[in-house]
Amino acid sequence: MKYSIVMPCYLREDAHKQTVINTLESLKSHSQDFELIIVDDGSTEPTGFLRQYADVYVRQPNSGISRAWNVGMLLAQGEYVAIVNDDILITDGWLDVLTLPFADDMCGVSAPEAGGPGVVPELTLTTIKENHKFYPGYCFMFKRDKWYEYFDNQFKTNCGDCDMWSRIRQAGLECMRAPLKVWHKEGGTLHNFPEGYKELSDRSIEQFEAKWGFNPQREYYQW
């Protein structure tokens, strides 16, 4: 098996269900040679429908995005591991395109060139070698024999991804872009966290600053 796709899901309101289904249908329609690992992060809405899509389904108590990523990565069997949000849409060939930056020995993680609610999923032409500004946490890929550390579980909402990008760069590797654009609704999983999202986000930023000594928003959340 070449690819493992890890998708955390936190379904807390029925209105989000169709977005999750659309994501799952997109993944199933546009992916080849893969397993789909769904980590249900303690959803409060019924999620039995997730099992019909998943090759591996895990339900954990609501613990946050970093732990959900880690659980999925621990179960992954593929040569490449793609981690995706439950509110994206992709296009044919997306997995193969995300592998392209790994031809460069300096690549520690690969992510799409662009994404957002107004983006049409498509393959593009130019690989961007390194660009960590606004490096996305909604869709990215690791190669198991290149970089495969786990996320810091203290980051329950934001900054778990930024912490990983900082460790990759500290190790002398790069955060690279692949010639791919994805549609991303933004915040389907995280913004429905049971506590106030802003308070948890602010806490994550404080934890990051305590660990790294700089504000991740200025380094990773700006174009």
C-alpha positions as CSV (number, residue, x, y, z in Angstrom):
1,M,0.0,0.0,0.0
2,K,1.4,3.3,-1.0
3,Y,-0.8,5.8,0.9
4,S,-2.4,6.2,4.3
5,I,-4.9,9.0,4.6
6,V,-5.6,10.2,8.2
7,M,-8.7,12.2,8.8
8,P,-9.7,13.4,12.2
9,C,-13.3,14.3,12.7
10,Y,-15.2,16.1,15.4
11,L,-18.9,16.3,14.6
12,R,-20.7,18.5,17.1
13,E,-23.5,19.9,15.0
14,D,-25.7,18.3,12.3
15,A,-25.0,21.1,9.9
16,H,-21.4,20.0,9.6
17,K,-22.3,16.4,8.6
18,Q,-22.8,17.1,4.9
19,T,-19.4,18.8,4.7
20,V,-17.8,15.7,6.2
21,I,-19.7,13.4,3.8
22,N,-18.6,15.6,0.9
23,T,-15.0,15.3,2.0
24,L,-15.2,11.5,2.4
25,E,-16.8,11.2,-1.1
26,S,-14.1,13.4,-2.5
27,L,-11.3,11.3,-0.9
28,K,-12.9,8.0,-2.0
29,S,-13.4,9.2,-5.6
30,H,-10.0,10.8,-6.2
31,S,-7.6,8.5,-4.3
32,Q,-5.9,5.3,-5.4
33,D,-3.8,2.6,-3.5
34,F,-4.7,3.9,-0.1
35,E,-6.3,3.2,3.3
36,L,-8.5,5.7,5.0
37,I,-8.1,6.1,8.8
38,I,-10.8,8.1,10.5
39,V,-10.2,9.3,14.0
40,D,-13.4,10.4,15.7
41,D,-12.4,12.9,18.3
42,G,-15.3,12.4,20.7
43,S,-18.1,13.7,18.4
44,T,-21.3,14.5,20.1
45,E,-23.4,14.0,17.0
46,P,-24.1,10.5,15.6
47,T,-21.1,9.3,13.5
48,G,-22.0,5.7,12.6
49,F,-21.9,6.7,8.9
50,L,-18.1,7.2,9.2
51,R,-17.6,3.5,9.5
52,Q,-18.9,2.8,6.0
53,Y,-16.1,5.0,4.6
54,A,-13.2,4.0,6.9
55,D,-10.8,1.2,6.4
56,V,-9.8,1.9,10.0
57,Y,-12.1,3.7,12.4
58,V,-11.1,4.8,15.9
59,R,-13.1,6.8,18.4
60,Q,-11.3,8.6,21.2
61,P,-12.5,10.9,24.0
62,N,-12.4,14.5,22.9
63,S,-8.6,15.2,23.2
64,G,-7.8,17.6,20.5
65,I,-6.3,17.6,17.0
66,S,-2.7,16.7,17.8
67,R,-3.6,13.5,19.6
68,A,-6.0,12.6,16.8
69,W,-3.2,13.1,14.2
70,N,-0.9,10.9,16.4
71,V,-3.5,8.1,16.7
72,G,-3.9,8.0,13.0
73,M,-0.2,8.1,12.3
74,L,0.4,5.2,14.7
75,L,-2.1,3.1,12.8
76,A,-0.9,4.1,9.3
77,Q,0.7,1.4,7.1
78,G,1.4,3.3,3.9
79,E,4.7,4.5,2.5
80,Y,3.3,8.1,2.5
81,V,0.9,9.4,5.1
82,A,-1.4,12.3,4.1
83,I,-3.3,14.1,6.9
84,V,-6.4,16.0,6.0
85,N,-9.2,18.0,7.6
86,D,-12.8,16.8,7.4
87,D,-13.7,19.9,5.4
88,I,-11.7,19.7,2.2
89,L,-12.2,18.7,-1.4
90,I,-9.4,17.4,-3.6
91,T,-8.9,16.3,-7.3
92,D,-7.6,13.2,-9.2
93,G,-3.9,12.7,-8.7
94,W,-3.6,14.7,-5.5
95,L,-1.7,12.0,-3.6
96,D,0.9,11.4,-6.3
97,V,1.4,15.2,-6.7
98,L,2.0,15.6,-2.9
99,T,4.9,13.1,-3.2
100,L,6.8,15.2,-5.8
101,P,8.7,17.4,-3.3
102,F,10.1,14.3,-1.6
103,A,12.4,13.9,-4.6
104,D,14.4,16.6,-2.9
105,D,16.3,15.2,0.0
106,M,15.6,18.5,1.9
107,C,11.8,17.9,2.0
108,G,10.5,17.1,5.5
109,V,6.8,17.7,4.7
110,S,4.7,18.4,1.6
111,A,1.6,20.5,1.4
112,P,-0.6,22.0,-1.3
113,E,0.3,25.2,-3.0
114,A,-2.9,26.8,-2.0
115,G,-6.3,26.2,-0.4
116,G,-9.4,27.9,0.8
117,P,-13.2,28.2,0.4
118,G,-12.9,30.0,-2.9
119,V,-10.3,27.6,-4.4
120,V,-11.2,25.1,-7.1
121,P,-9.4,21.8,-6.5
122,E,-6.8,21.3,-9.3
123,L,-3.3,20.3,-10.2
124,T,-1.0,23.2,-11.1
125,L,2.3,23.4,-12.9
126,T,5.0,24.8,-10.6
127,T,6.5,23.2,-7.5
128,I,7.3,25.8,-4.9
129,K,10.5,24.5,-3.2
130,E,10.0,26.1,0.2
131,N,7.4,28.5,1.6
132,H,6.5,28.2,5.2
133,K,4.4,31.4,5.4
134,F,0.8,30.3,6.1
135,Y,1.9,26.7,5.8
136,P,-1.4,24.8,6.0
137,G,-2.5,22.3,8.6
138,Y,-5.6,21.2,6.7
139,C,-3.7,18.9,4.2
140,F,-0.1,17.7,4.3
141,M,2.0,14.6,3.7
142,F,4.9,12.9,5.4
143,K,7.1,10.1,4.0
144,R,7.7,7.4,6.6
145,D,11.4,7.0,5.9
146,K,12.1,10.7,5.8
147,W,10.4,12.4,8.7
148,Y,7.9,10.7,11.0
149,E,7.9,12.3,14.4
150,Y,4.7,12.7,16.3
151,F,2.8,15.8,17.3
152,D,3.0,17.5,20.7
153,N,-0.3,16.6,22.4
154,Q,-0.3,19.8,24.5
155,F,-1.6,21.6,21.4
156,K,-5.3,20.8,21.3
157,T,-6.5,23.3,18.7
158,N,-4.0,25.5,16.9
159,C,-0.2,25.4,16.8
160,G,0.4,21.6,16.8
161,D,1.1,21.9,13.1
162,C,3.3,25.0,13.6
163,D,5.3,23.1,16.3
164,M,5.9,20.3,13.8
165,W,7.0,22.7,11.0
166,S,9.4,24.3,13.5
167,R,10.9,21.0,14.4
168,I,11.3,20.0,10.7
169,R,13.1,23.3,10.0
170,Q,15.2,22.9,13.2
171,A,16.3,19.6,11.8
172,G,17.6,21.3,8.7
173,L,14.7,20.1,6.4
174,E,12.2,22.2,4.6
175,C,8.4,22.7,4.4
176,M,7.7,22.3,0.7
177,R,4.7,23.0,-1.5
178,A,3.4,20.7,-4.2
179,P,1.6,21.8,-7.4
180,L,-1.9,21.2,-6.0
181,K,-4.8,23.4,-4.9
182,V,-7.5,22.1,-2.6
183,W,-10.9,23.5,-1.5
184,H,-11.0,24.1,2.3
185,K,-14.0,25.3,4.2
186,E,-11.8,26.4,7.1
187,G,-12.5,25.4,10.7
188,G,-15.0,22.6,10.4
189,T,-13.2,20.5,13.0
190,L,-11.5,23.0,15.2
191,H,-14.0,25.8,15.5
192,N,-16.6,23.5,17.0
193,F,-14.4,22.6,19.9
194,P,-16.6,22.2,23.1
195,E,-14.8,25.0,24.9
196,G,-14.6,28.5,23.4
197,Y,-12.4,28.3,20.4
198,K,-10.8,31.7,20.8
199,E,-9.7,30.9,24.4
200,L,-8.3,27.6,23.4
201,S,-6.5,29.1,20.4
202,D,-5.0,31.9,22.6
203,R,-3.8,29.2,25.1
204,S,-2.2,27.2,22.3
205,I,-0.3,30.3,21.1
206,E,0.9,31.0,24.6
207,Q,2.1,27.4,24.9
208,F,3.9,27.7,21.5
209,E,5.6,31.0,22.5
210,A,6.7,29.4,25.8
211,K,8.2,26.5,23.9
212,W,9.8,28.3,20.9
213,G,10.1,31.9,22.0
214,F,8.3,33.5,19.0
215,N,4.7,34.0,17.9
216,P,3.6,31.4,15.4
217,Q,1.0,33.7,13.8
218,R,3.7,36.0,12.5
219,E,5.8,33.1,11.2
220,Y,3.2,30.6,9.8
221,Y,-0.2,32.3,9.6
222,Q,0.7,35.2,7.3
223,W,1.2,35.3,3.6
